[in-house]
Amino acid sequence: MKILLATRNAGKIDELRQILAEAAPSVELVGLDAVDDFPETAETELTFAGNALLKARDGVEHTGLATIADDSGLAVDALNGMPGVLSARWAGRAKDDESNNALLLDQLADLDDERRGAKFVCAAALVRPDGREVVVHGEMPGRIAREPRGRGGFGYDPLFVPDGLDVTSAELSPDQKNAISHRGKAFRELATRI
């Protein structure tokens, strides 16, 4: 069985391949680079699940393959769950990690450490050509540090300290991060449904 993961992110594809190797060894996972190009739908939904479903439905429609897609971001308690689905463009420019992190630090500057709670959230969707759909969620709770630390990861990883740790996500190895991450949890749950 061949399944499309609607991404060009090689790290995300490798992560899900590792998870599927244990849970569903008969599945061959391919990314967007392995199929004919098609126009990708903009993420216009107000929820992570809605955006994941948009991308997964798009993949099925254009390739005929069962498709997995995810949407994820950071939800900060003191910001009522924002930046949420706007995480990648919180400072106004898509995928400008440095500006997003700087804005977030500015917004939380006056808060005590105990009020800097946050979580990474991921919704992962599987849509099959026969119309069956499933969406699962994963979360990684933690808090926002006062300054960026670490060189690994991307996005808000240099600011995010997972619960129970004293290091940021950017200071973890990829294997350490995948073991506790929101995306890893969602993908592992989804793998049991394939």
N, CA, C and O of each residue as an XYZ file, in Angstrom:
776
protein
N       0.844     -1.173      0.000
C       0.000      0.000      0.000
C       0.894      1.242      0.000
O       1.818      1.352      0.806
N       0.607      2.181     -0.918
C       1.366      3.421     -1.011
C       0.527      4.558     -0.442
O      -0.651      4.701     -0.771
N       1.154      5.371      0.424
C       0.488      6.524      1.026
C       1.339      7.757      0.777
O       2.566      7.717      0.876
N       0.662      8.857      0.449
C       1.324     10.139      0.250
C       1.325     10.918      1.564
O       0.293     11.024      2.227
N       2.473     11.458      1.934
C       2.547     12.428      3.026
C       2.670     13.786      2.356
O       3.656     14.054      1.669
N       1.683     14.635      2.549
C       1.599     15.905      1.821
C       2.586     16.925      2.376
O       2.206     17.892      3.035
N       3.861     16.682      2.091
C       4.923     17.593      2.500
C       6.143     17.381      1.613
O       6.302     16.337      0.980
N       6.991     18.387      1.584
C       8.299     18.268      0.940
C       9.396     18.231      1.993
O      10.579     18.176      1.657
N       9.008     18.261      3.273
C       9.948     18.263      4.389
C      10.517     16.855      4.574
O       9.819     15.955      5.041
N      11.780     16.672      4.206
C      12.414     15.351      4.267
C      12.458     14.810      5.693
O      12.306     13.606      5.900
N      12.663     15.683      6.676
C      12.703     15.243      8.065
C      11.378     14.672      8.523
O      11.336     13.679      9.249
N      10.292     15.307      8.095
C       8.956     14.842      8.458
C       8.672     13.487      7.792
O       8.078     12.600      8.406
N       9.099     13.337      6.541
C       8.899     12.071      5.827
C       9.686     10.955      6.506
O       9.161      9.859      6.705
N      10.950     11.226      6.866
C      11.768     10.215      7.548
C      11.156      9.819      8.887
O      11.129      8.641      9.244
N      10.662     10.823      9.628
C      10.063     10.556     10.932
C       8.868      9.618     10.798
O       8.758      8.643     11.541
N       7.971      9.907      9.853
C       6.794      9.062      9.686
C       7.181      7.695      9.125
O       6.560      6.693      9.481
N       8.188      7.631      8.262
C       8.648      6.321      7.760
C       9.104      5.436      8.909
O       8.790      4.246      8.940
N       9.844      6.011      9.858
C      10.312      5.237     11.007
C       9.136      4.730     11.833
O       9.127      3.578     12.267
N       8.160      5.576     12.047
C       6.983      5.192     12.830
C       6.208      4.094     12.109
O       5.791      3.116     12.730
N       6.015      4.253     10.802
C       5.257      3.265     10.031
C       5.997      1.940      9.901
O       5.362      0.892      9.786
N       7.325      1.968      9.918
C       8.104      0.730      9.815
C       7.731     -0.233     10.932
O       7.751     -1.449     10.739
N       7.391      0.304     12.102
C       6.988     -0.537     13.233
C       5.490     -0.843     13.202
O       5.088     -1.990     13.397
N       4.671      0.167     12.960
C       3.216      0.015     13.079
C       2.560     -0.565     11.834
O       1.585     -1.310     11.937
N       3.089     -0.229     10.655
C       2.478     -0.672      9.396
C       3.585     -0.927      8.368
O       3.748     -0.150      7.427
N       4.338     -2.004      8.543
C       5.510     -2.242      7.693
C       5.205     -2.443      6.204
O       6.107     -2.324      5.375
N       3.965     -2.742      5.855
C       3.636     -2.954      4.443
C       3.349     -1.644      3.701
O       3.091     -1.664      2.498
N       3.391     -0.511      4.402
C       3.083      0.775      3.792
C       4.340      1.399      3.204
O       5.385      1.455      3.852
N       4.221      1.869      1.961
C       5.292      2.636      1.327
C       4.882      4.103      1.373
O       3.860      4.487      0.804
N       5.674      4.913      2.048
C       5.372      6.325      2.209
C       6.158      7.143      1.197
O       7.365      6.955      1.042
N       5.463      8.064      0.498
C       6.122      8.972     -0.441
C       5.718     10.400     -0.113
O       4.639     10.642      0.429
N       6.596     11.347     -0.447
C       6.304     12.760     -0.241
C       5.860     13.420     -1.530
O       5.763     12.767     -2.569
N       5.589     14.715     -1.465
C       5.115     15.457     -2.640
C       6.128     15.463     -3.778
O       5.747     15.564     -4.944
N       7.412     15.356     -3.454
C       8.429     15.339     -4.507
C       8.380     14.074     -5.363
O       8.972     14.035     -6.442
N       7.680     13.041     -4.890
C       7.598     11.769     -5.610
C       6.369     11.650     -6.498
O       6.180     10.628     -7.156
N       5.528     12.682     -6.526
C       4.310     12.651     -7.353
C       4.311     13.854     -8.288
O       5.080     14.798     -8.103
N       3.433     13.808     -9.303
C       3.312     14.949    -10.207
C       2.893     16.192     -9.432
O       2.065     16.132     -8.523
N       3.485     17.318     -9.816
C       3.168     18.590     -9.160
C       1.686     18.927     -9.288
O       1.077     18.705    -10.334
N       1.121     19.460     -8.224
C      -0.241     19.981     -8.267
C      -0.296     21.219     -7.377
O       0.503     21.353     -6.450
N      -1.236     22.125     -7.654
C      -1.327     23.342     -6.840
C      -1.783     22.998     -5.417
O      -2.798     22.332     -5.216
N      -1.013     23.466     -4.446
C      -1.342     23.178     -3.057
C      -2.328     24.216     -2.524
O      -2.151     25.418     -2.723
N      -3.352     23.741     -1.856
C      -4.387     24.597     -1.294
C      -3.829     25.415     -0.133
O      -3.058     24.901      0.677
N      -4.216     26.677     -0.052
C      -3.815     27.529      1.067
C      -4.482     27.042      2.349
O      -5.605     26.538      2.326
N      -3.780     27.199      3.460
C      -4.317     26.814      4.769
C      -5.226     27.933      5.268
O      -4.769     28.885      5.901
N      -6.507     27.803      4.977
C      -7.461     28.865      5.283
C      -8.401     28.533      6.440
O      -9.230     29.358      6.823
N      -8.276     27.338      6.993
C      -9.164     26.929      8.082
C      -8.734     27.565      9.400
O      -7.602     28.031      9.530
N      -9.625     27.580     10.360
C      -9.362     28.203     11.655
C      -8.850     27.219     12.703
O      -8.581     27.598     13.843
N      -8.715     25.927     12.298
C      -8.222     24.911     13.225
C      -7.110     24.109     12.561
O      -7.009     24.044     11.336
N      -6.282     23.503     13.403
C      -5.230     22.625     12.888
C      -5.856     21.453     12.123
O      -5.381     21.085     11.048
N      -6.916     20.873     12.677
C      -7.584     19.740     12.024
C      -8.139     20.144     10.666
O      -8.013     19.396      9.696
N      -8.746     21.312     10.592
C      -9.301     21.780      9.322
C      -8.242     21.933      8.252
O      -8.455     21.541      7.104
N      -7.102     22.498      8.616
C      -6.013     22.668      7.649
C      -5.403     21.335      7.241
O      -5.071     21.139      6.071
N      -5.250     20.414      8.192
C      -4.716     19.092      7.862
C      -5.643     18.372      6.878
O      -5.182     17.755      5.918
N      -6.938     18.457      7.124
C      -7.904     17.823      6.216
C      -7.881     18.452      4.828
O      -7.980     17.738      3.830
N      -7.752     19.779      4.744
C      -7.648     20.439      3.431
C      -6.507     19.842      2.614
O      -6.680     19.478      1.451
N      -5.342     19.749      3.243
C      -4.154     19.257      2.532
C      -4.274     17.779      2.178
O      -3.860     17.365      1.095
N      -4.839     16.979      3.087
C      -4.984     15.543      2.810
C      -6.001     15.294      1.700
O      -5.777     14.452      0.831
N      -7.105     16.015      1.727
C      -8.119     15.873      0.654
C      -7.533     16.284     -0.690
O      -7.801     15.657     -1.715
N      -6.738     17.335     -0.673
C      -6.060     17.815     -1.878
C      -5.178     16.716     -2.474
O      -5.200     16.472     -3.681
N      -4.408     16.063     -1.616
C      -3.515     14.993     -2.079
C      -4.266     13.855     -2.721
O      -3.861     13.358     -3.772
N      -5.366     13.429     -2.102
C      -6.184     12.345     -2.668
C      -6.755     12.769     -4.015
O      -6.715     12.009     -4.981
N      -7.285     13.983     -4.072
C      -7.913     14.466     -5.305
C      -6.932     14.501     -6.479
O      -7.300     14.158     -7.602
N      -5.698     14.911     -6.226
C      -4.738     15.091     -7.318
C      -3.891     13.866     -7.628
O      -3.318     13.773     -8.713
N      -3.802     12.906     -6.676
C      -2.939     11.748     -6.923
C      -3.678     10.422     -6.895
O      -3.188      9.434     -7.443
N      -4.853     10.379     -6.267
C      -5.564      9.123     -6.115
C      -5.009      8.253     -4.995
O      -5.509      7.153     -4.760
N      -3.978      8.736     -4.301
C      -3.371      7.981     -3.208
C      -3.985      8.381     -1.875
O      -4.346      9.540     -1.669
N      -4.098      7.419     -0.978
C      -4.429      7.781      0.404
C      -3.381      8.793      0.843
O      -2.198      8.634      0.544
N      -3.815      9.841      1.558
C      -2.899     10.932      1.881
C      -2.964     11.290      3.352
O      -4.035     11.370      3.953
N      -1.776     11.505      3.914
C      -1.634     11.999      5.278
C      -1.131     13.428      5.192
O      -0.248     13.734      4.391
N      -1.689     14.299      6.010
C      -1.219     15.683      6.107
C      -1.336     16.114      7.557
O      -2.150     15.587      8.316
N      -0.511     17.079      7.926
C      -0.608     17.590      9.282
C      -0.537     19.106      9.280
O      -0.047     19.725      8.336
N      -1.032     19.679     10.344
C      -0.866     21.103     10.609
C      -0.546     21.214     12.086
O      -1.138     20.527     12.919
N       0.387     22.075     12.393
C       0.795     22.190     13.778
C       1.228     23.609     14.081
O       1.462     24.416     13.180
N       1.330     23.897     15.371
C       1.762     25.216     15.788
C       1.852     25.302     17.287
O       1.725     24.307     18.001
N       2.072     26.509     17.746
C       2.267     26.793     19.157
C       1.024     27.478     19.725
O       0.488     28.408     19.122
N       0.573     27.012     20.884
C      -0.557     27.629     21.586
C      -0.051     28.109     22.942
O       0.340     27.305     23.788
N      -0.063     29.428     23.144
C       0.455     30.027     24.371
C      -0.719     30.385     25.278
O      -1.648     31.081     24.869
N      -0.661     29.901     26.508
C      -1.767     30.106     27.456
C      -2.109     31.586     27.620
O      -3.278     31.964     27.534
N      -1.100     32.424     27.855
C      -1.342     33.846     28.128
C      -1.862     34.601     26.902
O      -2.339     35.729     27.024
N      -1.770     33.988     25.736
C      -2.273     34.604     24.499
C      -3.550     33.916     24.030
O      -3.900     33.975     22.851
N      -4.244     33.263     24.961
C      -5.506     32.574     24.642
C      -5.365     31.572     23.504
O      -6.244     31.452     22.652
N      -4.233     30.849     23.504
C      -4.021     29.812     22.503
C      -3.371     30.280     21.213
O      -3.113     29.472     20.320
N      -3.106     31.553     21.107
C      -2.419     32.051     19.912
C      -0.912     31.850     20.109
O      -0.470     31.738     21.253
N      -0.122     31.802     19.062
C      -0.445     32.087     17.679
C      -1.244     30.998     16.968
O      -1.779     31.254     15.889
N      -1.345     29.799     17.526
C      -2.216     28.777     16.953
C      -1.953     28.520     15.486
O      -0.804     28.342     15.081
N      -3.018     28.497     14.676
C      -2.868     28.207     13.248
C      -2.092     29.300     12.524
O      -1.699     29.119     11.372
N      -1.871     30.424     13.181
C      -1.090     31.518     12.583
C       0.384     31.451     12.970
O       1.129     32.392     12.699
N       0.815     30.373     13.589
C       2.177     30.261     14.116
C       3.257     30.590     13.102
O       4.198     31.314     13.425
N       3.149     30.080     11.892
C       4.204     30.282     10.886
C       4.273     31.722     10.397
O       5.299     32.137      9.859
N       3.204     32.491     10.572
C       3.188     33.872     10.080
C       2.765     34.860     11.166
O       2.137     35.879     10.876
N       3.110     34.555     12.409
C       2.707     35.359     13.551
C       3.194     36.801     13.438
O       2.474     37.727     13.813
N       4.399     36.999     12.928
C       4.947     38.347     12.794
C       4.596     38.973     11.444
O       5.056     40.072     11.136
N       3.793     38.291     10.645
C       3.324     38.866      9.389
C       3.918     38.270      8.136
O       3.295     38.320      7.075
N       5.106     37.709      8.231
C       5.748     37.114      7.058
C       5.817     35.601      7.249
O       6.281     35.123      8.285
N       5.365     34.866      6.275
C       5.325     33.407      6.391
C       6.716     32.834      6.629
O       7.677     33.165      5.935
N       6.790     31.973      7.619
C       7.978     31.185      7.929
C       9.210     32.021      8.239
O      10.323     31.619      7.901
N       9.037     33.171      8.873
C      10.140     34.013      9.329
C      10.335     33.722     10.816
O       9.835     34.445     11.677
N      11.077     32.641     11.098
C      11.210     32.170     12.470
C      11.776     33.233     13.406
O      11.290     33.399     14.525
N      12.784     33.942     12.961
C      13.423     34.942     13.815
C      12.433     36.041     14.229
O      12.371     36.410     15.402
N      11.671     36.553     13.279
C      10.679     37.594     13.597
C       9.553     37.054     14.465
O       9.102     37.739     15.384
N       9.091     35.836     14.190
C       8.041     35.221     15.002
C       8.494     35.066     16.454
O       7.747     35.379     17.381
N       9.719     34.583     16.642
C      10.248     34.393     17.992
C      10.418     35.727     18.713
O      10.097     35.839     19.896
N      10.922     36.736     18.005
C      11.111     38.058     18.615
C       9.771     38.652     19.049
O       9.666     39.203     20.145
N       8.756     38.544     18.208
C       7.438     39.069     18.562
C       6.870     38.338     19.776
O       6.330     38.969     20.684
N       6.989     37.024     19.794
C       6.473     36.253     20.918
C       7.170     36.662     22.219
O       6.512     36.839     23.245
N       8.493     36.811     22.182
C       9.212     37.230     23.380
C       8.756     38.612     23.844
O       8.600     38.845     25.043
N       8.543     39.521     22.904
C       8.038     40.859     23.255
C       6.666     40.782     23.918
O       6.397     41.488     24.890
N       5.806     39.924     23.389
C       4.444     39.814     23.919
C       4.404     39.220     25.320
O       3.473     39.485     26.081
N       5.409     38.418     25.665
C       5.430     37.750     26.967
C       6.434     38.371     27.932
O       6.608     37.868     29.042
N       7.090     39.443     27.536
C       8.192     40.017     28.307
C       7.847     40.313     29.757
O       8.695     40.108     30.625
N       6.657     40.781     30.059
C       6.283     41.186     31.415
C       5.701     40.044     32.252
O       5.312     40.262     33.399
N       5.637     38.849     31.704
C       5.020     37.740     32.432
C       6.026     36.978     33.280
O       7.157     36.735     32.857
N       5.595     36.601     34.496
C       6.410     35.742     35.352
C       6.550     34.372     34.694
O       5.749     33.995     33.838
N       7.577     33.637     35.109
C       7.834     32.316     34.524
C       6.630     31.385     34.638
O       6.369     30.610     33.718
N       5.891     31.444     35.747
C       4.755     30.529     35.927
C       3.581     30.864     35.010
O       2.644     30.073     34.903
N       3.614     32.007     34.355
C       2.528     32.383     33.436
C       2.945     32.252     31.969
O       2.293     32.808     31.086
N       4.024     31.521     31.710
C       4.550     31.377     30.348
C       4.256     29.985     29.774
O       4.988     29.492     28.916
N       3.186     29.365     30.256
C       2.813     28.038     29.793
C       2.405     28.043     28.317
O       1.844     29.015     27.813
N       2.698     26.941     27.648
C       2.393     26.807     26.219
C       2.376     25.326     25.855
O       2.748     24.470     26.658
N       1.948     25.048     24.659
C       2.038     23.677     24.148
C       2.153     23.730     22.631
O       1.590     24.602     21.969
N       2.895     22.777     22.111
C       2.882     22.541     20.676
C       1.718     21.598     20.397
O       1.491     20.646     21.144
N       0.987     21.862     19.325
C      -0.196     21.083     18.964
C      -0.046     20.611     17.521
O       0.426     21.357     16.663
N      -0.446     19.385     17.264
C      -0.438     18.852     15.896
C      -1.736     18.103     15.642
O      -2.188     17.313     16.470
N      -2.322     18.364     14.492
C      -3.434     17.551     14.001
C      -2.925     16.842     12.752
O      -2.386     17.479     11.846
N      -3.095     15.542     12.706
C      -2.693     14.743     11.547
C      -3.932     14.072     10.977
O      -4.709     13.456     11.706
N      -4.106     14.199      9.672
C      -5.285     13.649      9.002
C      -4.879     12.594      7.989
O      -3.863     12.728      7.307
N      -5.674     11.556      7.901
C      -5.543     10.542      6.859
C      -6.846     10.536      6.086
O      -7.918     10.328      6.654
N      -6.746     10.769      4.775
C      -7.914     10.717      3.893
C      -7.651      9.633      2.853
O      -6.601      9.606      2.210
N      -8.619      8.749      2.705
C      -8.500      7.637      1.754
C      -9.300      7.953      0.486
O     -10.243      8.742      0.533
N      -8.934      7.348     -0.634
C      -9.661      7.593     -1.879
C     -11.150      7.255     -1.804
O     -11.947      7.807     -2.563
N     -11.534      6.352     -0.897
C     -12.953      6.004     -0.777
C     -13.729      7.011      0.086
O     -14.917      6.820      0.347
N     -13.054      8.083      0.529
C     -13.723      9.128      1.292
C     -13.616      8.996      2.801
O     -14.003      9.914      3.523
N     -13.102      7.876      3.295
C     -12.948      7.733      4.746
C     -11.868      8.694      5.241
O     -10.828      8.863      4.605
N     -12.135      9.316      6.382
C     -11.206     10.295      6.950
C     -11.034     10.046      8.447
O     -11.971      9.645      9.137
N      -9.836     10.289      8.924
C      -9.567     10.235     10.359
C      -8.591     11.359     10.697
O      -7.653     11.632      9.949
N      -8.830     12.001     11.830
C      -7.942     13.052     12.325
C      -7.569     12.710     13.764
O      -8.431     12.376     14.577
N      -6.281     12.798     14.067
C      -5.794     12.572     15.429
C      -4.986     13.793     15.864
O      -4.540     14.587     15.035
N      -4.808     13.927     17.165
C      -4.094     15.078     17.703
C      -2.965     14.630     18.623
O      -3.043     13.584     19.266
N      -1.921     15.441     18.670
C      -0.831     15.235     19.611
C      -0.449     16.574     20.203
O      -0.530     17.609     19.540
N      -0.031     16.546     21.457
C       0.385     17.777     22.126
C       1.689     17.545     22.872
O       1.969     16.441     23.339
N       2.484     18.610     22.975
C       3.685     18.601     23.799
C       3.616     19.837     24.698
O       3.870     20.951     24.239
N       3.271     19.644     25.982
C       3.166     20.792     26.885
C       4.542     21.281     27.333
O       5.520     20.533     27.348
N       4.581     22.554     27.694
C       5.831     23.130     28.175
C       5.658     24.583     28.535
O       4.591     25.006     28.981
N       6.714     25.345     28.337
C       6.696     26.769     28.661
C       7.643     27.510     27.719
O       8.485     26.906     27.055
N       7.485     28.823     27.679
C       8.311     29.660     26.811
C       9.478     30.221     27.617
O       9.281     30.846     28.659
N      10.694     29.992     27.126
C      11.907     30.505     27.763
C      11.995     32.020     27.563
O      11.228     32.595     26.791
N      12.917     32.647     28.250
C      13.080     34.100     28.162
C      13.989     34.524     27.014
O      14.012     35.694     26.633
N      14.738     33.570     26.467
C      15.609     33.861     25.322
C      15.830     32.578     24.531
O      15.720     31.486     25.090
N      16.139     32.689     23.242
C      16.356     31.495     22.412
C      17.611     30.737     22.860
O      18.621     31.330     23.239
N      17.504     29.384     22.802
C      18.657     28.533     23.110
C      18.634     27.333     22.174
O      17.580     26.743     21.936
N      19.790     26.978     21.650
C      19.929     25.782     20.830
C      19.912     26.085     19.344
O      19.435     27.132     18.907
N      20.442     25.147     18.582
C      20.558     25.329     17.132
C      19.743     24.312     16.339
O      19.681     24.395     15.112
N      19.127     23.368     17.012
C      18.361     22.342     16.311
C      16.936     22.781     16.064
O      16.519     23.856     16.495
N      16.195     21.943     15.367
C      14.786     22.200     15.126
C      14.543     23.418     14.255
O      15.398     23.829     13.471
N      13.349     23.986     14.415
C      12.953     25.131     13.602
C      11.797     25.818     14.317
O      11.340     25.355     15.362
N      11.333     26.910     13.757
C      10.183     27.613     14.322
C      10.454     28.095     15.736
O      11.446     28.777     15.992
N       9.566     27.737     16.648
C       9.648     28.188     18.036
C      10.496     27.261     18.911
O      10.570     27.471     20.121
N      11.133     26.250     18.335
C      11.929     25.293     19.114
C      12.961     25.963     20.026
O      13.137     25.501     21.154
N      13.653     27.028     19.598
C      14.640     27.646     20.497
C      14.037     28.314     21.738
O      14.764     28.629     22.680
N      12.726     28.533     21.749
C      12.059     29.173     22.881
C      11.257     28.198     23.741
O      10.872     28.538     24.859
N      11.003     27.003     23.239
C      10.070     26.089     23.895
C      10.805     25.080     24.767
O      11.655     24.330     24.286
N      10.468     25.070     26.064
C      11.035     24.118     27.019
C       9.955     23.093     27.347
O       8.977     23.430     28.016
N      10.108     21.843     26.891
C       9.100     20.821     27.181
C       8.994     20.544     28.680
O       9.990     20.617     29.401
N       7.795     20.228     29.142
C       7.585     19.868     30.546
C       8.573     18.789     30.966
O       8.831     17.837     30.229
N       9.120     18.959     32.171
C      10.034     17.965     32.724
C      11.472     18.130     32.292
O      12.342     17.391     32.753
N      11.746     19.089     31.411
C      13.111     19.298     30.926
C      13.579     20.713     31.253
O      12.773     21.599     31.540
N      14.895     20.906     31.204
C      15.481     22.229     31.414
C      16.130     22.756     30.146
O      16.818     23.776     30.174
N      15.916     22.068     29.038
C      16.481     22.475     27.752
C      15.347     22.768     26.791
O      14.228     22.286     26.970
N      15.639     23.562     25.767
C      14.625     23.848     24.751
C      14.552     22.699     23.754
O      15.431     21.838     23.713
N      13.516     22.698     22.969
C      13.375     21.698     21.905
C      14.541     21.779     20.931
O      14.937     20.769     20.349
N      15.094     22.978     20.749
C      16.218     23.173     19.835
C      17.521     22.607     20.386
O      18.502     22.485     19.653
N      17.538     22.257     21.681
C      18.726     21.658     22.288
C      18.632     20.135     22.351
O      19.572     19.477     22.797
N      17.520     19.576     21.915
C      17.340     18.125     21.887
C      17.844     17.559     20.570
O      17.859     18.255     19.555
N      18.255     16.305     20.585
C      18.581     15.630     19.328
C      17.271     15.360     18.600
O      16.213     15.350     19.230
N      17.316     15.141     17.292
C      16.068     14.817     16.577
C      15.339     13.611     17.175
O      14.112     13.623     17.278
N      16.082     12.568     17.571
C      15.439     11.387     18.144
C      14.776     11.701     19.483
O      13.677     11.224     19.762
N      15.454     12.513     20.318
C      14.864     12.900     21.603
C      13.587     13.709     21.384
O      12.573     13.485     22.045
N      13.655     14.643     20.455
C      12.493     15.490     20.185
C      11.335     14.665     19.624
O      10.200     14.814     20.076
N      11.607     13.798     18.646
C      10.552     12.990     18.030
C       9.855     12.087     19.042
O       8.665     11.802     18.905
N      10.590     11.639     20.055
C      10.025     10.733     21.055
C       8.950     11.412     21.899
O       8.045     10.741     22.396
N       9.033     12.739     22.070
C       8.082     13.441     22.938
C       7.244     14.492     22.211
O       6.355     15.101     22.806
N       7.526     14.702     20.931
C       6.900     15.819     20.221
C       5.425     15.592     19.906
O       4.943     14.461     19.842
N       4.742     16.688     19.716
C       3.341     16.700     19.309
C       3.150     15.960     18.000
O       2.200     15.190     17.853
N       4.051     16.188     17.041
C       3.944     15.530     15.738
C       4.214     14.036     15.868
O       3.507     13.219     15.279
N       5.234     13.683     16.638
C       5.529     12.268     16.857
C       4.355     11.538     17.483
O       4.018     10.427     17.072
N       3.724     12.163     18.487
C       2.555     11.553     19.137
C       1.408     11.384     18.151
O       0.775     10.329     18.105
N       1.138     12.424     17.358
C       0.026     12.347     16.395
C       0.311     11.286     15.329
O      -0.566     10.489     14.996
N       1.538     11.273     14.794
C       1.873     10.299     13.758
C       1.827      8.874     14.301
O       1.368      7.968     13.605
N       2.294      8.659     15.528
C       2.226      7.314     16.099
C       0.777      6.857     16.275
O       0.451      5.696     16.030
N      -0.089      7.782     16.701
C      -1.514      7.454     16.841
C      -2.125      7.148     15.466
O      -2.891      6.196     15.318
N      -1.781      7.960     14.470
C      -2.327      7.761     13.134
C      -1.855      6.435     12.540
O      -2.608      5.759     11.839
N      -0.615      6.072     12.823
C      -0.074      4.807     12.295
C      -0.890      3.614     12.747
O      -0.974      2.618     12.028
N      -1.492      3.693     13.917
C      -2.309      2.573     14.410
C      -3.646      2.485     13.678
O      -4.353      1.484     13.793
N      -3.989      3.520     12.933
C      -5.281      3.560     12.230
C      -5.166      3.210     10.747
O      -6.170      3.171     10.035
N      -3.952      2.957     10.288
C      -3.745      2.681      8.847
C      -4.056      1.233      8.548
O      -3.945      0.802      7.400
